[in-house]
Amino acid sequence: MLQGDQHRQHISGQFNAELDAMKNHLLEMGGLVEQQLGLAVMALLNRDSGQAESVVLGDRQINEMELQIDEECSRILARRQPAASDLRLVLAVAKSTTDLERIGDEATRIARQTTKLTELPPSASMFMELRLISDHVASMLREALDSFARLDVSKAIDVVLDDDKVDGEYEAVLESLITLMKSDTDSISGVVHEMWALRGLERVGDHATNIAEQVIYLVLGRDVRHMTTDELQSLVEARGQ
Protein backbone atom coordinates (compact mmCIF):
# COMPACT_ATOMS: atom_id res chain seq x y z
CA MET A 1 0.00 0.00 0.00
CA LEU A 2 1.27 3.42 -0.90
CA GLN A 3 1.00 5.78 2.02
CA GLY A 4 1.09 9.56 1.99
CA ASP A 5 0.75 11.92 -0.92
CA GLN A 6 3.07 11.91 -3.92
CA HIS A 7 1.98 15.32 -5.08
CA ARG A 8 3.52 17.75 -2.60
CA GLN A 9 7.08 18.16 -3.82
CA HIS A 10 6.67 21.19 -6.06
CA ILE A 11 8.58 24.42 -5.68
CA SER A 12 5.34 26.26 -6.35
CA GLY A 13 3.23 26.23 -3.21
CA GLN A 14 0.30 27.44 -5.27
CA PHE A 15 0.51 24.37 -7.50
CA ASN A 16 0.45 22.16 -4.43
CA ALA A 17 -2.60 24.01 -3.15
CA GLU A 18 -4.40 23.61 -6.48
CA LEU A 19 -3.77 19.86 -6.57
CA ASP A 20 -4.86 19.44 -2.96
CA ALA A 21 -8.01 21.50 -3.51
CA MET A 22 -8.95 19.51 -6.61
CA LYS A 23 -8.56 16.21 -4.78
CA ASN A 24 -10.40 17.46 -1.70
CA HIS A 25 -13.29 18.71 -3.80
CA LEU A 26 -13.57 15.27 -5.39
CA LEU A 27 -13.80 13.68 -1.94
CA GLU A 28 -16.37 16.26 -0.84
CA MET A 29 -18.45 15.43 -3.90
CA GLY A 30 -18.05 11.75 -3.04
CA GLY A 31 -19.41 12.37 0.45
CA LEU A 32 -22.46 14.11 -0.97
CA VAL A 33 -23.04 11.32 -3.47
CA GLU A 34 -22.81 8.74 -0.67
CA GLN A 35 -25.43 10.70 1.25
CA GLN A 36 -27.73 10.91 -1.78
CA LEU A 37 -27.44 7.19 -2.41
CA GLY A 38 -28.22 6.38 1.20
CA LEU A 39 -31.29 8.61 1.19
CA ALA A 40 -32.50 7.13 -2.09
CA VAL A 41 -32.24 3.58 -0.74
CA MET A 42 -34.00 4.53 2.51
CA ALA A 43 -36.78 6.16 0.50
CA LEU A 44 -37.14 3.02 -1.61
CA LEU A 45 -37.25 0.62 1.32
CA ASN A 46 -39.69 2.81 3.27
CA ARG A 47 -41.71 3.89 0.23
CA ASP A 48 -41.17 7.48 1.34
CA SER A 49 -42.11 9.79 -1.51
CA GLY A 50 -41.10 12.92 0.44
CA GLN A 51 -37.58 11.64 0.98
CA ALA A 52 -37.42 10.54 -2.65
CA GLU A 53 -38.28 14.04 -3.77
CA SER A 54 -35.48 15.50 -1.63
CA VAL A 55 -33.03 13.19 -3.43
CA VAL A 56 -34.25 14.41 -6.83
CA LEU A 57 -33.85 18.03 -5.76
CA GLY A 58 -30.38 17.35 -4.34
CA ASP A 59 -29.03 16.15 -7.67
CA ARG A 60 -28.51 19.75 -8.82
CA GLN A 61 -25.80 20.29 -6.19
CA ILE A 62 -23.93 17.22 -7.42
CA ASN A 63 -24.07 18.52 -10.98
CA GLU A 64 -22.73 21.88 -9.87
CA MET A 65 -19.83 20.22 -8.06
CA GLU A 66 -19.02 18.23 -11.20
CA LEU A 67 -18.79 21.44 -13.22
CA GLN A 68 -16.59 23.08 -10.57
CA ILE A 69 -14.12 20.18 -10.47
CA ASP A 70 -14.06 19.92 -14.27
CA GLU A 71 -13.12 23.58 -14.38
CA GLU A 72 -10.34 23.06 -11.83
CA CYS A 73 -8.92 20.14 -13.83
CA SER A 74 -9.02 22.11 -17.07
CA ARG A 75 -7.34 25.10 -15.45
CA ILE A 76 -4.52 22.99 -14.03
CA LEU A 77 -3.95 21.26 -17.37
CA ALA A 78 -3.83 24.58 -19.23
CA ARG A 79 -1.71 26.57 -16.77
CA ARG A 80 0.54 23.97 -15.15
CA GLN A 81 0.97 21.39 -17.91
CA PRO A 82 1.45 18.65 -15.31
CA ALA A 83 3.50 15.54 -16.05
CA ALA A 84 3.96 12.06 -14.60
CA SER A 85 2.07 11.44 -11.34
CA ASP A 86 0.57 14.95 -11.33
CA LEU A 87 -0.96 14.38 -14.75
CA ARG A 88 -2.31 11.02 -13.62
CA LEU A 89 -3.86 12.71 -10.59
CA VAL A 90 -5.68 15.28 -12.72
CA LEU A 91 -6.92 12.63 -15.14
CA ALA A 92 -7.99 10.31 -12.31
CA VAL A 93 -9.92 13.11 -10.61
CA ALA A 94 -11.61 14.11 -13.88
CA LYS A 95 -12.72 10.57 -14.66
CA SER A 96 -13.79 9.81 -11.09
CA THR A 97 -15.85 13.01 -11.01
CA THR A 98 -17.80 11.71 -13.99
CA ASP A 99 -18.44 8.41 -12.21
CA LEU A 100 -19.62 10.20 -9.07
CA GLU A 101 -22.01 12.33 -11.10
CA ARG A 102 -23.43 9.19 -12.66
CA ILE A 103 -23.89 7.58 -9.25
CA GLY A 104 -25.84 10.70 -8.32
CA ASP A 105 -27.96 10.13 -11.42
CA GLU A 106 -28.60 6.54 -10.37
CA ALA A 107 -29.66 7.71 -6.91
CA THR A 108 -32.10 10.09 -8.58
CA ARG A 109 -33.49 7.31 -10.77
CA ILE A 110 -33.98 5.08 -7.72
CA ALA A 111 -35.82 7.95 -6.02
CA ARG A 112 -38.08 8.38 -9.04
CA GLN A 113 -38.91 4.67 -9.03
CA THR A 114 -39.84 5.08 -5.37
CA THR A 115 -42.25 7.88 -6.21
CA LYS A 116 -43.95 5.63 -8.76
CA LEU A 117 -44.09 2.76 -6.27
CA THR A 118 -45.89 4.90 -3.70
CA GLU A 119 -48.68 5.44 -6.23
CA LEU A 120 -49.35 1.68 -6.38
CA PRO A 121 -51.11 -0.49 -3.80
CA PRO A 122 -48.78 -2.45 -1.48
CA SER A 123 -47.73 -5.84 -2.82
CA ALA A 124 -45.13 -8.55 -2.34
CA SER A 125 -41.60 -7.30 -2.88
CA MET A 126 -37.93 -8.20 -2.66
CA PHE A 127 -37.00 -5.31 -0.38
CA MET A 128 -34.79 -7.49 1.85
CA GLU A 129 -32.71 -8.54 -1.16
CA LEU A 130 -32.59 -4.97 -2.40
CA ARG A 131 -31.33 -3.86 1.01
CA LEU A 132 -28.50 -6.40 0.88
CA ILE A 133 -27.27 -5.37 -2.55
CA SER A 134 -27.64 -1.68 -1.67
CA ASP A 135 -25.48 -2.20 1.42
CA HIS A 136 -22.90 -3.95 -0.74
CA VAL A 137 -22.59 -1.25 -3.39
CA ALA A 138 -22.63 1.51 -0.75
CA SER A 139 -19.69 -0.23 0.92
CA MET A 140 -17.87 -0.44 -2.42
CA LEU A 141 -18.35 3.28 -2.99
CA ARG A 142 -17.14 4.13 0.51
CA GLU A 143 -14.05 1.92 0.10
CA ALA A 144 -13.30 3.32 -3.36
CA LEU A 145 -13.36 6.88 -2.03
CA ASP A 146 -11.27 5.90 0.98
CA SER A 147 -8.72 4.26 -1.31
CA PHE A 148 -8.55 7.53 -3.29
CA ALA A 149 -8.09 9.59 -0.14
CA ARG A 150 -5.31 7.31 1.13
CA LEU A 151 -3.88 6.26 -2.26
CA ASP A 152 -4.40 2.70 -1.02
CA VAL A 153 -3.88 0.34 -3.96
CA SER A 154 -4.69 -2.82 -2.00
CA LYS A 155 -8.07 -1.48 -0.97
CA ALA A 156 -8.76 -0.30 -4.51
CA ILE A 157 -8.01 -3.77 -5.89
CA ASP A 158 -10.40 -5.28 -3.34
CA VAL A 159 -13.16 -3.01 -4.67
CA VAL A 160 -12.48 -4.05 -8.26
CA LEU A 161 -12.55 -7.73 -7.32
CA ASP A 162 -15.80 -7.20 -5.40
CA ASP A 163 -17.68 -6.15 -8.52
CA ASP A 164 -18.15 -9.75 -9.67
CA LYS A 165 -19.94 -10.50 -6.39
CA VAL A 166 -22.35 -7.62 -6.96
CA ASP A 167 -23.03 -8.86 -10.49
CA GLY A 168 -23.88 -12.28 -9.06
CA GLU A 169 -26.20 -10.75 -6.47
CA TYR A 170 -27.85 -8.66 -9.17
CA GLU A 171 -28.57 -11.70 -11.32
CA ALA A 172 -29.98 -13.64 -8.35
CA VAL A 173 -32.31 -10.83 -7.24
CA LEU A 174 -33.40 -10.20 -10.83
CA GLU A 175 -34.31 -13.86 -11.21
CA SER A 176 -36.30 -13.72 -7.95
CA LEU A 177 -38.18 -10.65 -9.15
CA ILE A 178 -39.06 -12.36 -12.41
CA THR A 179 -40.30 -15.40 -10.47
CA LEU A 180 -42.39 -13.11 -8.27
CA MET A 181 -44.04 -11.52 -11.30
CA LYS A 182 -44.90 -14.93 -12.72
CA SER A 183 -46.46 -16.13 -9.47
CA ASP A 184 -48.29 -12.90 -8.62
CA THR A 185 -49.48 -10.99 -11.68
CA ASP A 186 -50.91 -8.23 -9.48
CA SER A 187 -47.36 -7.37 -8.44
CA ILE A 188 -46.04 -6.80 -11.96
CA SER A 189 -46.26 -3.00 -11.97
CA GLY A 190 -44.48 -2.66 -8.64
CA VAL A 191 -41.84 -5.26 -9.46
CA VAL A 192 -40.95 -3.47 -12.69
CA HIS A 193 -40.08 -0.35 -10.67
CA GLU A 194 -38.06 -2.47 -8.25
CA MET A 195 -36.18 -3.98 -11.20
CA TRP A 196 -35.23 -0.51 -12.41
CA ALA A 197 -34.05 0.38 -8.91
CA LEU A 198 -32.07 -2.86 -8.78
CA ARG A 199 -30.43 -2.00 -12.10
CA GLY A 200 -29.47 1.40 -10.69
CA LEU A 201 -27.81 -0.24 -7.69
CA GLU A 202 -25.83 -2.59 -9.94
CA ARG A 203 -24.62 0.41 -11.92
CA VAL A 204 -23.46 2.10 -8.71
CA GLY A 205 -21.20 -0.89 -8.16
CA ASP A 206 -19.81 -0.47 -11.68
CA HIS A 207 -19.04 3.22 -11.10
CA ALA A 208 -17.42 2.51 -7.72
CA THR A 209 -15.23 -0.02 -9.50
CA ASN A 210 -14.26 2.60 -12.08
CA ILE A 211 -13.13 4.95 -9.31
CA ALA A 212 -11.05 2.19 -7.71
CA GLU A 213 -9.44 1.46 -11.09
CA GLN A 214 -8.43 5.12 -11.31
CA VAL A 215 -6.69 4.84 -7.94
CA ILE A 216 -4.64 1.91 -9.22
CA TYR A 217 -3.79 3.87 -12.36
CA LEU A 218 -2.87 6.93 -10.32
CA VAL A 219 -0.49 5.12 -7.99
CA LEU A 220 0.97 2.41 -10.23
CA GLY A 221 0.47 3.84 -13.69
CA ARG A 222 -1.26 0.55 -14.60
CA ASP A 223 -4.52 0.44 -16.56
CA VAL A 224 -6.41 -2.51 -15.05
CA ARG A 225 -9.78 -1.96 -16.70
CA HIS A 226 -9.54 -5.10 -18.82
CA MET A 227 -7.51 -7.30 -16.47
CA THR A 228 -8.94 -10.68 -15.55
CA THR A 229 -9.56 -11.66 -11.94
CA ASP A 230 -6.44 -13.84 -12.02
CA GLU A 231 -4.33 -10.95 -13.29
CA LEU A 232 -5.63 -8.69 -10.53
CA GLN A 233 -4.92 -11.36 -7.94
CA SER A 234 -1.38 -11.64 -9.31
CA LEU A 235 -1.01 -7.88 -8.90
CA VAL A 236 -2.08 -8.20 -5.25
CA GLU A 237 0.39 -11.02 -4.68
CA ALA A 238 3.21 -9.10 -6.35
CA ARG A 239 2.64 -6.11 -4.07
CA GLY A 240 2.65 -8.37 -1.03
CA GLN A 241 6.11 -9.72 -1.77
C-alpha positions as a Python dict, from the first residue, in 0.01 Angstrom:
ca = {
    (1, 'M'): (0, 0, 0),
    (2, 'L'): (127, 342, -90),
    (3, 'Q'): (100, 578, 202),
    (4, 'G'): (109, 956, 199),
    (5, 'D'): (75, 1192, -92),
    (6, 'Q'): (307, 1191, -392),
    (7, 'H'): (198, 1532, -508),
    (8, 'R'): (352, 1775, -260),
    (9, 'Q'): (708, 1816, -382),
    (10, 'H'): (667, 2119, -606),
    (11, 'I'): (858, 2442, -568),
    (12, 'S'): (534, 2626, -635),
    (13, 'G'): (323, 2623, -321),
    (14, 'Q'): (30, 2744, -527),
    (15, 'F'): (51, 2437, -750),
    (16, 'N'): (45, 2216, -443),
    (17, 'A'): (-260, 2401, -315),
    (18, 'E'): (-440, 2361, -648),
    (19, 'L'): (-377, 1986, -657),
    (20, 'D'): (-486, 1944, -296),
    (21, 'A'): (-801, 2150, -351),
    (22, 'M'): (-895, 1951, -661),
    (23, 'K'): (-856, 1621, -478),
    (24, 'N'): (-1040, 1746, -170),
    (25, 'H'): (-1329, 1871, -380),
    (26, 'L'): (-1357, 1527, -539),
    (27, 'L'): (-1380, 1368, -194),
    (28, 'E'): (-1637, 1626, -84),
    (29, 'M'): (-1845, 1543, -390),
    (30, 'G'): (-1805, 1175, -304),
    (31, 'G'): (-1941, 1237, 45),
    (32, 'L'): (-2246, 1411, -97),
    (33, 'V'): (-2304, 1132, -347),
    (34, 'E'): (-2281, 874, -67),
    (35, 'Q'): (-2543, 1070, 125),
    (36, 'Q'): (-2773, 1091, -178),
    (37, 'L'): (-2744, 719, -241),
    (38, 'G'): (-2822, 638, 120),
    (39, 'L'): (-3129, 861, 119),
    (40, 'A'): (-3250, 713, -209),
    (41, 'V'): (-3224, 358, -74),
    (42, 'M'): (-3400, 453, 251),
    (43, 'A'): (-3678, 616, 50),
    (44, 'L'): (-3714, 302, -161),
    (45, 'L'): (-3725, 62, 132),
    (46, 'N'): (-3969, 281, 327),
    (47, 'R'): (-4171, 389, 23),
    (48, 'D'): (-4117, 748, 134),
    (49, 'S'): (-4211, 979, -151),
    (50, 'G'): (-4110, 1292, 44),
    (51, 'Q'): (-3758, 1164, 98),
    (52, 'A'): (-3742, 1054, -265),
    (53, 'E'): (-3828, 1404, -377),
    (54, 'S'): (-3548, 1550, -163),
    (55, 'V'): (-3303, 1319, -343),
    (56, 'V'): (-3425, 1441, -683),
    (57, 'L'): (-3385, 1803, -576),
    (58, 'G'): (-3038, 1735, -434),
    (59, 'D'): (-2903, 1615, -767),
    (60, 'R'): (-2851, 1975, -882),
    (61, 'Q'): (-2580, 2029, -619),
    (62, 'I'): (-2393, 1722, -742),
    (63, 'N'): (-2407, 1852, -1098),
    (64, 'E'): (-2273, 2188, -987),
    (65, 'M'): (-1983, 2022, -806),
    (66, 'E'): (-1902, 1823, -1120),
    (67, 'L'): (-1879, 2144, -1322),
    (68, 'Q'): (-1659, 2308, -1057),
    (69, 'I'): (-1412, 2018, -1047),
    (70, 'D'): (-1406, 1992, -1427),
    (71, 'E'): (-1312, 2358, -1438),
    (72, 'E'): (-1034, 2306, -1183),
    (73, 'C'): (-892, 2014, -1383),
    (74, 'S'): (-902, 2211, -1707),
    (75, 'R'): (-734, 2510, -1545),
    (76, 'I'): (-452, 2299, -1403),
    (77, 'L'): (-395, 2126, -1737),
    (78, 'A'): (-383, 2458, -1923),
    (79, 'R'): (-171, 2657, -1677),
    (80, 'R'): (54, 2397, -1515),
    (81, 'Q'): (97, 2139, -1791),
    (82, 'P'): (145, 1865, -1531),
    (83, 'A'): (350, 1554, -1605),
    (84, 'A'): (396, 1206, -1460),
    (85, 'S'): (207, 1144, -1134),
    (86, 'D'): (57, 1495, -1133),
    (87, 'L'): (-96, 1438, -1475),
    (88, 'R'): (-231, 1102, -1362),
    (89, 'L'): (-386, 1271, -1059),
    (90, 'V'): (-568, 1528, -1272),
    (91, 'L'): (-692, 1263, -1514),
    (92, 'A'): (-799, 1031, -1231),
    (93, 'V'): (-992, 1311, -1061),
    (94, 'A'): (-1161, 1411, -1388),
    (95, 'K'): (-1272, 1057, -1466),
    (96, 'S'): (-1379, 981, -1109),
    (97, 'T'): (-1585, 1301, -1101),
    (98, 'T'): (-1780, 1171, -1399),
    (99, 'D'): (-1844, 841, -1221),
    (100, 'L'): (-1962, 1020, -907),
    (101, 'E'): (-2201, 1233, -1110),
    (102, 'R'): (-2343, 919, -1266),
    (103, 'I'): (-2389, 758, -925),
    (104, 'G'): (-2584, 1070, -832),
    (105, 'D'): (-2796, 1013, -1142),
    (106, 'E'): (-2860, 654, -1037),
    (107, 'A'): (-2966, 771, -691),
    (108, 'T'): (-3210, 1009, -858),
    (109, 'R'): (-3349, 731, -1077),
    (110, 'I'): (-3398, 508, -772),
    (111, 'A'): (-3582, 795, -602),
    (112, 'R'): (-3808, 838, -904),
    (113, 'Q'): (-3891, 467, -903),
    (114, 'T'): (-3984, 508, -537),
    (115, 'T'): (-4225, 788, -621),
    (116, 'K'): (-4395, 563, -876),
    (117, 'L'): (-4409, 276, -627),
    (118, 'T'): (-4589, 490, -370),
    (119, 'E'): (-4868, 544, -623),
    (120, 'L'): (-4935, 168, -638),
    (121, 'P'): (-5111, -49, -380),
    (122, 'P'): (-4878, -245, -148),
    (123, 'S'): (-4773, -584, -282),
    (124, 'A'): (-4513, -855, -234),
    (125, 'S'): (-4160, -730, -288),
    (126, 'M'): (-3793, -820, -266),
    (127, 'F'): (-3700, -531, -38),
    (128, 'M'): (-3479, -749, 185),
    (129, 'E'): (-3271, -854, -116),
    (130, 'L'): (-3259, -497, -240),
    (131, 'R'): (-3133, -386, 101),
    (132, 'L'): (-2850, -640, 88),
    (133, 'I'): (-2727, -537, -255),
    (134, 'S'): (-2764, -168, -167),
    (135, 'D'): (-2548, -220, 142),
    (136, 'H'): (-2290, -395, -74),
    (137, 'V'): (-2259, -125, -339),
    (138, 'A'): (-2263, 151, -75),
    (139, 'S'): (-1969, -23, 92),
    (140, 'M'): (-1787, -44, -242),
    (141, 'L'): (-1835, 328, -299),
    (142, 'R'): (-1714, 413, 51),
    (143, 'E'): (-1405, 192, 10),
    (144, 'A'): (-1330, 332, -336),
    (145, 'L'): (-1336, 688, -203),
    (146, 'D'): (-1127, 590, 98),
    (147, 'S'): (-872, 426, -131),
    (148, 'F'): (-855, 753, -329),
    (149, 'A'): (-809, 959, -14),
    (150, 'R'): (-531, 731, 113),
    (151, 'L'): (-388, 626, -226),
    (152, 'D'): (-440, 270, -102),
    (153, 'V'): (-388, 34, -396),
    (154, 'S'): (-469, -282, -200),
    (155, 'K'): (-807, -148, -97),
    (156, 'A'): (-876, -30, -451),
    (157, 'I'): (-801, -377, -589),
    (158, 'D'): (-1040, -528, -334),
    (159, 'V'): (-1316, -301, -467),
    (160, 'V'): (-1248, -405, -826),
    (161, 'L'): (-1255, -773, -732),
    (162, 'D'): (-1580, -720, -540),
    (163, 'D'): (-1768, -615, -852),
    (164, 'D'): (-1815, -975, -967),
    (165, 'K'): (-1994, -1050, -639),
    (166, 'V'): (-2235, -762, -696),
    (167, 'D'): (-2303, -886, -1049),
    (168, 'G'): (-2388, -1228, -906),
    (169, 'E'): (-2620, -1075, -647),
    (170, 'Y'): (-2785, -866, -917),
    (171, 'E'): (-2857, -1170, -1132),
    (172, 'A'): (-2998, -1364, -835),
    (173, 'V'): (-3231, -1083, -724),
    (174, 'L'): (-3340, -1020, -1083),
    (175, 'E'): (-3431, -1386, -1121),
    (176, 'S'): (-3630, -1372, -795),
    (177, 'L'): (-3818, -1065, -915),
    (178, 'I'): (-3906, -1236, -1241),
    (179, 'T'): (-4030, -1540, -1047),
    (180, 'L'): (-4239, -1311, -827),
    (181, 'M'): (-4404, -1152, -1130),
    (182, 'K'): (-4490, -1493, -1272),
    (183, 'S'): (-4646, -1613, -947),
    (184, 'D'): (-4829, -1290, -862),
    (185, 'T'): (-4948, -1099, -1168),
    (186, 'D'): (-5091, -823, -948),
    (187, 'S'): (-4736, -737, -844),
    (188, 'I'): (-4604, -680, -1196),
    (189, 'S'): (-4626, -300, -1197),
    (190, 'G'): (-4448, -266, -864),
    (191, 'V'): (-4184, -526, -946),
    (192, 'V'): (-4095, -347, -1269),
    (193, 'H'): (-4008, -35, -1067),
    (194, 'E'): (-3806, -247, -825),
    (195, 'M'): (-3618, -398, -1120),
    (196, 'W'): (-3523, -51, -1241),
    (197, 'A'): (-3405, 38, -891),
    (198, 'L'): (-3207, -286, -878),
    (199, 'R'): (-3043, -200, -1210),
    (200, 'G'): (-2947, 140, -1069),
    (201, 'L'): (-2781, -24, -769),
    (202, 'E'): (-2583, -259, -994),
    (203, 'R'): (-2462, 41, -1192),
    (204, 'V'): (-2346, 210, -871),
    (205, 'G'): (-2120, -89, -816),
    (206, 'D'): (-1981, -47, -1168),
    (207, 'H'): (-1904, 322, -1110),
    (208, 'A'): (-1742, 251, -772),
    (209, 'T'): (-1523, -2, -950),
    (210, 'N'): (-1426, 260, -1208),
    (211, 'I'): (-1313, 495, -931),
    (212, 'A'): (-1105, 219, -771),
    (213, 'E'): (-944, 146, -1109),
    (214, 'Q'): (-843, 512, -1131),
    (215, 'V'): (-669, 484, -794),
    (216, 'I'): (-464, 191, -922),
    (217, 'Y'): (-379, 387, -1236),
    (218, 'L'): (-287, 693, -1032),
    (219, 'V'): (-49, 512, -799),
    (220, 'L'): (97, 241, -1023),
    (221, 'G'): (47, 384, -1369),
    (222, 'R'): (-126, 55, -1460),
    (223, 'D'): (-452, 44, -1656),
    (224, 'V'): (-641, -251, -1505),
    (225, 'R'): (-978, -196, -1670),
    (226, 'H'): (-954, -510, -1882),
    (227, 'M'): (-751, -730, -1647),
    (228, 'T'): (-894, -1068, -1555),
    (229, 'T'): (-956, -1166, -1194),
    (230, 'D'): (-644, -1384, -1202),
    (231, 'E'): (-433, -1095, -1329),
    (232, 'L'): (-563, -869, -1053),
    (233, 'Q'): (-492, -1136, -794),
    (234, 'S'): (-138, -1164, -931),
    (235, 'L'): (-101, -788, -890),
    (236, 'V'): (-208, -820, -525),
    (237, 'E'): (39, -1102, -468),
    (238, 'A'): (321, -910, -635),
    (239, 'R'): (264, -611, -407),
    (240, 'G'): (265, -837, -103),
    (241, 'Q'): (611, -972, -177),
}
